[in-house]
C-alpha cells in the first residue's frame, strides 16, 4: 500500500536582505507563495545567505494515520517526504545533499508572499515563529536540550530525529525517508513539522550551489508536498485461501491477459476499495465432452504480480510498482486494497499491472482500467 497525507501548511524563510534597497528578509513571511525555495544566494562570487522550507502534516489525516497504526491496520510502515521541483535545475551543483529535521516549536504559516510591497511580516520568518503587527514577536528559541541550530531559522530536534537525501546528477524531486522523524512524532505526540535545508556545511560553503524551488500547498497542481506512507498489506497467497481457483501458467510460454471485475467508473475519496483482477489465457483450446462443464477461474501465484496507479491527464505515476504493491488472492480472485483519500478529487486515474514470468520476462498490462475520484 502507498498512502498519502498532504501538508496542512508550509512556508519558506530567508536569512538574507535585498542588495537593491537593503531591506531585510529575515522578518518577512512567504507563507502564501506557490513555491517553497530552498536555495543559496551568492554575491560577488561568495556565499551570501540561505533559505529553508518548513512543512507540516499536523491534521486530522495524521491523527487517523496514528490510530490506524495503533489498531493494526498499518503494520511496520515507512514514511517518505515527497517534494516536487517546480522549475527544473537552476544553478545546481551536480552532487549535493538535503537534510530534514523535526521542528521542536510551533509556527504560523502566515499570509505573505515574496513580491509583497510593502513586505508582510504576519506569520513565520527566519527570526520569528509568528508575529502580527502590534503584538509581541515570538522568536525561535533554543531549549535546554535537543537543539542544534542557531536561534533563528527554525529550532529543531536532533538525535535520530533527522533525515537526509543525497543527489548526484538526477532529478531534484525529493523522496526522503523520514521514518525516524515520523516515529518520533507518533511516540512523543509532538508534531510541529519538518525543516528542509542543504545539509551541514553545504548550506553555507562557497562550493555547493543550489536554487531549488518546490511546489507548495498553495499550488494549483497535483504536486503539493505530501507524506507518503508505505507498508506491505498484501496477504500471502496460499492454496487453501484460493478455494477452487487454479494457478495460471507463468512459464512464459502462454499468452495471458488480465481483466478487472466490479471496477466502477468512480469512487468517493473516503472509500477503501478492494480492486479485483482476474487472469486467463488469451487463447483457450476448444474441447468437447459429453458431460456437463464447470468453469473454474484462475489466479496469479504469490510473488508474480503487482500493480501501479497513474494520473491519466499528466501521466504522473502516483503509485509505482514496488515491494508494497503485491497482490493478494481469495477464493474469488486476485485483489489489492487501496485507500482513496490520498487521491485528488475530480481527476481520472488508471491501474496497470505487472506480471513476472518464470523465464525472467516481465509484462506490463496497461489496458484502460480507469476510474475517477469524487468528493
C-alpha positions in Angstrom: 0.0 0.0 0.0 1.1 3.5 -0.8 -1.0 6.1 1.1 -0.6 9.9 1.0 -1.1 12.7 3.6 -0.9 16.2 2.1 0.8 19.0 4.0 -1.6 21.2 6.1 0.7 24.2 5.9 4.2 25.3 4.7 6.4 28.3 4.2 9.9 29.2 3.3 12.2 31.6 5.3 15.2 33.6 4.3 18.2 34.8 6.2 19.2 37.5 3.7 18.4 41.0 2.6 18.0 42.9 -0.7 21.1 44.2 -2.4 18.9 46.8 -4.1 17.4 48.7 -1.1 19.0 46.8 1.8 15.6 45.7 3.2 15.9 42.5 5.3 14.1 39.3 4.5 14.7 37.9 8.0 11.4 39.0 9.4 9.4 38.7 6.1 6.7 36.0 5.7 6.3 34.0 2.4 3.6 31.6 3.7 1.2 32.1 0.7 3.8 31.6 -2.1 3.1 28.8 -4.5 6.7 27.9 -4.3 9.0 26.8 -1.5 12.5 28.0 -2.0 15.5 26.1 -0.6 18.4 27.9 -2.1 21.8 29.6 -1.6 22.4 33.1 -2.8 25.8 34.4 -3.8 27.2 37.9 -4.0 30.5 38.8 -5.6 31.2 35.1 -6.1 30.9 34.4 -2.4 28.1 32.8 -0.3 25.7 35.5 0.8 22.7 33.9 2.6 20.5 30.7 2.6 16.8 29.9 2.7 14.9 27.0 4.2 11.5 25.3 3.9 9.1 24.4 6.7 6.4 21.8 6.1 3.7 20.5 8.5 1.5 17.4 8.3 -0.4 18.1 11.5 -4.1 17.5 10.9 -6.9 15.0 11.0 -5.4 12.8 8.4 -2.2 12.4 10.5 -4.4 11.7 13.6 -6.2 9.0 11.6 -2.9 7.5 10.5 -1.7 7.3 14.0 -4.9 5.5 15.0 -4.6 3.0 12.1 -1.2 2.1 13.3 -2.5 1.5 16.9 -5.4 -0.5 15.5 -3.1 -2.7 13.5 -4.4 -1.7 10.1 -1.0 -0.4 9.2 2.0 -2.6 10.2 5.7 -1.6 10.0 5.2 1.5 7.8 7.9 3.5 6.1 7.5 7.3 5.7 8.8 9.4 2.9 8.8 13.2 2.4 7.8 14.0 -1.2 8.6 17.4 -2.7 8.3 18.2 -6.4 10.7 20.7 -8.2 8.8 23.4 -10.0 11.2 25.0 -12.4 13.9 22.4 -13.1 17.5 22.5 -12.2 18.9 26.0 -11.7 22.5 26.8 -10.8 22.6 23.5 -9.1 25.7 21.5 -8.2 25.7 18.0 -9.7 26.3 16.4 -6.2 24.5 17.8 -3.2 22.6 16.7 -0.1 19.4 17.9 1.6 18.6 17.4 5.2 15.3 17.4 7.1 14.8 17.9 10.9 11.9 17.6 13.2 10.9 21.1 14.3 10.5 21.5 18.0 8.4 24.6 18.1 5.0 25.7 16.7 4.9 28.2 13.9 2.3 30.1 11.9 2.1 29.8 8.1 1.3 33.5 7.6 -0.3 35.5 4.8 2.7 36.9 3.0 4.3 36.5 -0.4 7.8 37.3 -1.7 6.5 40.0 -4.0 4.5 41.9 -1.4 5.3 45.7 -1.3 5.4 46.7 1.5 6.6 43.4 2.8 4.3 41.3 5.1 5.6 40.1 8.4 2.5 38.3 9.6 3.5 34.7 10.3 6.7 32.7 10.3 10.0 34.1 9.2 13.7 33.5 9.8 13.6 35.5 13.0 10.1 34.7 14.3 7.8 31.7 14.8 4.9 34.0 14.4 4.3 37.7 14.6 1.5 40.2 13.9 2.0 43.9 13.8 1.1 45.5 17.1 1.8 42.3 19.0 4.9 40.9 20.6 7.3 39.0 18.3 7.5 35.3 19.2 11.1 34.3 18.2 12.7 30.9 17.6 14.3 29.9 20.9 16.8 27.2 21.8 15.5 24.8 24.5 17.8 23.4 27.2 18.0 20.0 25.4 17.8 18.7 21.9 18.5 21.8 19.9 21.3 22.1 17.4 20.7 25.1 15.2 21.1 28.8 15.8 18.4 30.8 17.4 16.9 31.9 14.1 15.9 29.9 11.1 13.9 27.2 12.9 14.6 25.4 16.2 14.9 21.7 15.6 15.3 18.4 17.5 18.5 16.4 16.9 19.4 12.8 17.7 17.8 10.3 15.4 15.0 12.8 14.5 16.6 13.9 11.3 17.0 12.5 7.8 18.8 13.3 4.5 18.9 12.5 0.8 21.9 12.7 -1.5 21.6 13.7 -5.1 24.0 13.1 -8.0 23.1 14.2 -11.5 19.5 13.3 -11.0 16.0 14.8 -10.7 15.8 17.3 -7.8 12.4 15.9 -6.7 12.6 14.9 -3.0 11.8 11.3 -1.9 13.4 11.3 1.5 13.0 8.5 4.1 11.8 10.4 7.2 10.6 7.3 9.1 12.7 8.2 12.2 11.1 11.7 12.3 7.6 10.4 11.9 8.1 7.7 14.5 9.3 10.4 16.9 6.0 12.3 16.2 4.0 9.2 16.9 5.8 8.2 20.0 6.1 11.7 21.6 2.9 13.2 20.5 4.9 16.3 19.4 4.5 17.1 15.7 5.5 20.6 14.6 6.6 19.5 11.1 9.9 19.4 9.3 12.6 21.9 8.3 14.4 21.2 5.0 17.7 22.7 4.1 21.0 21.9 2.5 23.0 19.5 4.7 25.7 20.5 7.0 28.4 22.8 5.7 26.9 22.6 2.2 24.4 25.2 3.4 26.9 28.0 3.8 30.1 27.0 1.8 31.3 28.5 -1.4 31.4 25.2 -3.3 27.8 23.9 -3.3 25.3 25.8 -5.4 21.5 25.4 -5.4 18.4 27.2 -6.4 15.7 24.6 -5.6 12.0 25.6 -6.0 9.4 23.1 -4.9 5.6 23.3 -5.3 3.9 24.4 -2.1 0.5 23.7 -0.6 -0.7 26.9 -2.4 -0.1 25.3 -5.9 -3.0 24.7 -8.2 -1.2 21.5 -9.5 -1.2 17.9 -8.2 2.4 18.4 -6.9 1.9 19.8 -3.4 4.1 18.4 -0.6 3.0 15.1 0.9 3.9 12.5 3.3 3.9 9.1 1.6 3.2 6.1 3.8 4.3 2.7 2.5 3.6 -0.7 4.1 3.1 -4.3 2.8 -0.6 -5.0 3.3 -0.8 -8.0 0.9 -1.9 -11.4 2.2 0.4 -14.2 1.2 -1.3 -16.4 -1.4 -1.7 -20.0 -0.3 -3.6 -22.9 -1.9 -6.1 -23.0 1.0 -7.1 -19.3 0.5 -7.7 -19.6 -3.2 -10.6 -22.2 -3.0 -11.3 -23.8 -6.4 -9.2 -21.3 -8.4 -6.4 -22.8 -10.3 -3.0 -21.2 -10.8 -2.5 -19.7 -14.2 0.7 -20.8 -16.1 3.6 -18.4 -15.5 6.1 -20.3 -17.6 6.2 -17.5 -20.2 5.0 -19.9 -22.9 1.4 -18.8 -22.6 -0.2 -15.5 -23.6 -2.1 -14.3 -20.6 -4.5 -11.4 -20.3 -6.0 -9.7 -17.3 -9.4 -8.2 -16.8 -11.0 -6.5 -13.8 -14.2 -7.5 -12.0 -16.5 -4.9 -10.4 -14.4 -1.9 -11.5 -16.6 1.2 -11.1 -16.5 4.4 -13.0 -15.9 6.5 -9.9 -15.2 6.2 -6.1 -15.7 8.5 -3.2 -12.4 9.8 -1.7 -13.5 8.3 1.7 -13.6 4.8 0.4 -11.2 1.9 0.9 -11.7 -0.1 -2.2 -10.9 -3.8 -2.9 -9.9 -3.9 -6.6 -10.3 -7.3 -8.2 -8.3 -8.6 -11.1 -8.6 -11.9 -12.9 -6.2 -13.6 -15.3 -6.8 -16.1 -18.1 -5.1 -17.4 -21.2 -5.8 -15.3 -24.2 -6.4 -18.3 -26.4 -8.2 -21.3 -24.8 -8.2 -24.5 -26.8 -11.7 -25.9 -27.5 -12.5 -29.3 -26.1 -15.6 -31.5 -26.4 -17.2 -33.6 -23.7 -20.5 -35.5 -23.3 -20.7 -34.4 -19.6 -21.7 -31.1 -18.1 -18.9 -28.5 -18.0 -18.0 -26.4 -15.0 -16.0 -23.1 -15.2 -13.0 -22.8 -12.9 -11.3 -19.4 -12.6 -7.6 -18.8 -12.3 -5.3 -16.8 -10.1 -1.7 -15.4 -10.2 0.6 -17.1 -7.8 2.4 -15.4 -4.9 5.1 -13.0 -5.9 4.3 -12.9 -9.6 2.0 -9.8 -9.7 2.0 -6.1 -8.7 0.0 -3.0 -9.5 0.6 0.7 -10.3 -1.6 3.7 -10.5 -1.1 6.8 -12.6 -2.8 10.1 -13.2 -4.4 10.0 -16.6 -4.1 13.6 -17.5 -0.4 14.1 -16.6 0.9 10.5 -16.9 2.5 11.0 -13.5 2.9 7.7 -11.6 1.1 8.1 -8.3 1.8 4.6 -7.0 4.8 2.8 -8.6 5.3 -0.9 -9.0 7.1 -1.8 -5.7 7.6 -4.2 -2.9 4.5 -2.5 -1.4 2.1 -3.3 -4.3 2.0 -7.1 -4.4 -1.5 -8.5 -4.9 -3.4 -10.9 -2.6 -5.9 -13.6 -3.5 -9.0 -15.1 -2.0 -11.4 -17.7 -3.4 -12.9 -15.2 -5.8 -9.9 -13.6 -7.4 -6.6 -11.7 -7.0 -7.1 -8.3 -5.4 -5.5 -5.3 -3.8 -6.9 -2.7 -1.4 -6.4 1.0 -1.9 -7.3 3.9 0.4 -8.8 6.6 -1.8 -8.5 9.7 0.4 -4.9 10.2 -0.8 -6.1 10.9 -4.3 -7.2 14.2 -5.7 -11.0 14.5 -6.3 -12.3 15.1 -9.9 -9.3 13.5 -11.5 -9.0 10.3 -13.5 -6.6 7.5 -12.7 -5.6 4.3 -14.4 -4.5 1.0 -13.0 -1.7 -1.0 -14.6 -0.4 -4.5 -13.7 2.9 -6.2 -14.0 3.4 -10.0 -14.2 6.7 -11.7 -13.6 7.2 -14.9 -15.5 9.3 -17.9 -14.7 11.5 -17.3 -17.8 12.5 -13.9 -16.4 10.4 -11.7 -18.6 8.1 -9.0 -17.1 4.9 -7.9 -18.8 3.1 -4.7 -18.0 -0.7 -4.6 -18.7 -2.0 -1.1 -19.5 -5.5 -1.9 -20.7 -7.6 1.1 -19.9 -8.6 0.2 -16.3 -9.7 3.7 -15.3 -11.6 5.3 -12.5 -12.3 8.8 -11.1 -12.4 10.2 -7.6 -15.4 12.2 -6.5 -15.6 14.3 -3.3 
